[in-house]
Amino acid sequence: MSATVVKLGSSIVADDAGEIRTTVLHSVCGAVARMHHAGDDVVLVTSGAIARGMRLLGLRLPAAGGGARPRSMDELQAASAVGQGKLYRFYDELLRDQGVPSAQVLLTFFDMSARTHYLNARQTLRKLLDWRVVPVINENDTTTTDEISFGDNDFLAAQVAILVGAGRLVLLTDTDGLHTADPRSRPSAPLVGEVTDFESLSELQIGHATSPLGSGGMRSKVVAAEMATAAGIETVIASGLDQETVAAAIDGRRAGTRFPPRTARYSSFKLWLKYAKPSHGRVVVDAGAARALREGGTSLLPVGVVDVSGEFDAGDAVDVVDGGATIGKGICNYSAGELRRIKGMKSAQVRDMLPRATEEAVHRDYFVLS
């Protein structure tokens, strides 16, 4: 049976003063325990280490008249280092009291973006589930940087769901789902019960508002839902502050905003390429190559390349663009310097200049449309 991944945002784990929401975590762990004892696999993805660390250190918090969430990387990392172990211990004790073994797993963006690390993470998580252990996952904030951060773990939760081949992703937040506008500023904005067309969401006023100690927002949850549903994973955004809603969402009953799985699915490799592997440059192609990539599912040959920007090595990901529009992302077989030398050349000319060169600049098996 496929797993359920449950993600708790910072506003669910801790209040604005950094105190653990014990009632919320009790209800979540209770629902997880019921599923576990019924034979289902469950994975928890949690935020809140920084909030917990700040509270334990007695730092001035927003609710106590202090400033906003710390912004400097050394402060964030230090607060996380203090809070992470204590936060996991809370989950471990709650689950252990109900006969459920757990394991702490800390991941970084590099673990997702480097293919070997990605596969190793998948093997570890699958083995833990085989052993009937509930992984409790958080970003390793003590070693992350601004450039490699998951953003309140919404992206991380979607990637974990893809990694373990989950059937459902539940994103618990402090609102009851996706509304037509931010309910904090427009309390009368109605709840969106189901989303089947992500393009239709452009008409909604989906904001980036977060809790004082969070770093995500509703938009990042919608992006996570888009990622997960592309892998055939049902996604739900629901309130984690209501016990009945938590139980319903985790059990698969109606709650919050539902995003049904999409029928057109990508392979796990192409999902990794599209959402996890960062691009290191841009390759501009002509109209014929753009049409062939969009409609024909072909490889990109050097003859179709008109410009190259950025510095990258062979094996790095690059954005493939047609003028100003991004067509997709692919693994380039050439370095930026090599591709600049052979752009616009036919295959025979490329072989004369680079005898050991491959025919394709980006092979179709290593390319994914945007």
GIUR-V537536 format. One record per pair of residues at least 24 apart in sequence whose C-alpha atoms are under 8 Angstrom apart, sorted by the first residue. I is the first residue (numbers start at 1). GAP is how many residues later the second one is. Records with the same first field share a line. If there is no record, write none. Layout:
BEGIN
I=GAP + GAP
END
This chain:
BEGIN
1=39 + 40
2=38 + 39 + 163 + 164 + 165
3=37 + 38 + 39 + 40 + 161 + 162 + 163 + 164 + 165
4=36 + 37 + 38 + 39 + 157 + 162 + 163 + 164 + 165 + 166 + 246
5=37 + 38 + 39 + 40 + 152 + 155 + 156 + 161 + 163 + 164 + 165
6=36 + 37 + 38 + 39 + 151 + 163 + 164 + 165 + 166 + 244
7=37 + 38 + 39 + 146 + 147 + 150 + 162 + 163 + 164 + 165
8=36 + 37 + 38 + 39 + 163 + 164 + 165 + 232
9=37 + 38 + 39 + 143 + 144 + 162 + 163 + 164 + 205
10=36 + 37 + 38 + 41 + 142 + 201 + 203 + 204
11=37 + 162 + 163 + 200 + 202 + 203
12=160 + 161 + 162 + 228 + 229
13=33 + 34 + 35
14=34 + 37 + 38
16=45 + 46 + 47 + 195 + 196 + 197
17=38 + 44 + 45 + 46 + 47
18=33 + 34 + 36 + 37 + 43 + 195
19=33 + 36
20=32
24=216 + 217 + 218 + 219
25=66
26=68
27=216 + 219 + 220
28=215 + 218 + 219
29=62 + 65 + 66
30=65 + 68
31=215 + 216 + 219 + 220
32=218
33=62 + 65 + 66 + 67
35=216
36=64 + 96
41=88 + 91 + 93
42=87 + 92 + 93
43=91 + 92 + 93 + 94
44=90 + 91 + 92 + 93
45=91 + 92 + 93 + 108 + 111 + 112
46=90 + 91 + 92 + 107
47=91 + 92 + 105 + 106
48=35 + 39 + 166
49=30 + 31 + 32 + 33 + 34 + 35 + 38
50=26 + 27 + 29 + 30 + 31 + 32 + 33 + 34 + 163
51=28 + 29 + 32 + 162
52=27 + 28 + 30 + 31 + 32 + 34 + 35
53=26 + 27 + 28 + 29 + 30 + 31
54=25 + 29
56=26 + 27
57=25
62=150
68=144 + 145
69=143 + 144 + 145
73=72 + 73
76=65 + 66
77=64 + 65 + 66 + 67
78=64
80=61 + 62
81=60 + 61
88=48
91=45
100=33 + 34
101=31 + 32 + 33
102=31 + 32 + 33 + 34
103=25 + 30 + 31 + 32 + 33
104=31 + 32 + 33
105=30 + 31 + 32 + 33
106=31 + 32 + 33 + 34
107=30 + 31 + 32 + 33
108=31 + 32 + 33 + 35 + 36 + 40 + 41
109=35 + 39 + 40 + 41 + 167
110=38
112=47 + 160 + 164 + 165
113=159 + 163 + 164 + 165
114=163
121=42
122=41 + 42
125=39
126=38
151=64 + 65 + 69
152=62 + 63 + 64
153=63
154=62 + 66 + 67 + 70
155=65 + 66 + 68 + 69
157=67
158=66 + 67 + 69 + 70
159=68 + 69 + 117
161=67 + 72
162=66 + 69 + 71 + 106
163=105
166=67
167=65 + 66 + 67
168=65 + 66 + 67 + 68 + 84
169=59 + 64 + 65 + 66 + 67
170=65 + 66 + 67 + 68 + 79 + 80
171=50 + 64 + 65 + 66 + 67
172=65 + 66 + 67 + 68 + 74
173=64 + 65 + 66 + 67 + 68
174=64 + 65 + 66 + 67
175=63 + 64 + 65
176=61 + 62 + 63 + 80 + 81
177=60 + 61 + 62 + 79 + 80
178=40 + 59 + 78 + 79
179=27
180=24 + 25 + 26
181=24 + 25 + 26
182=24 + 25
191=65 + 66
192=65
193=63 + 64 + 65
194=63 + 64 + 65 + 66
195=62 + 63 + 64 + 65
196=63 + 64
198=28
225=34
227=44 + 48
228=33
229=30 + 31 + 32 + 33
230=31 + 32 + 33 + 34 + 35 + 36 + 41
231=30 + 31 + 34 + 35 + 36 + 37 + 40
232=29 + 30 + 31 + 33
233=27 + 28 + 29
234=24 + 25 + 26 + 27
235=24 + 25 + 26
270=96 + 97 + 98
273=44 + 56 + 57 + 93 + 94 + 95
274=55 + 94 + 96
277=40
278=39
279=37 + 38 + 39 + 40 + 50
280=30 + 31 + 32 + 36 + 37 + 38 + 39
281=27 + 28 + 29 + 30 + 31 + 36 + 37 + 38 + 55
282=26 + 27 + 28 + 36 + 37 + 38 + 39
283=24 + 25 + 26 + 35 + 36 + 37 + 38
284=24 + 36 + 37 + 38 + 39
285=35 + 36 + 37 + 38
286=36
287=35
290=31 + 32 + 37
293=34
294=33 + 75
297=67
298=65 + 66
299=61 + 62 + 63 + 64 + 65 + 66 + 68
300=60 + 61 + 62 + 63 + 64
301=46 + 58 + 59 + 60 + 61
302=37 + 40 + 41 + 42 + 43 + 44 + 45 + 48 + 57 + 58 + 59
303=39 + 40 + 41 + 42 + 43 + 44
304=39 + 40
305=38 + 39
306=37 + 38
307=33 + 36
308=28 + 31 + 32
309=27
310=26
311=24 + 25 + 26
312=24
326=44
327=42 + 43
328=39 + 40 + 41 + 42
329=38 + 39 + 40 + 41
330=32 + 33 + 36 + 37 + 38
331=31 + 32 + 35 + 36
332=29 + 30 + 31
333=25 + 27 + 28 + 29
334=27
END
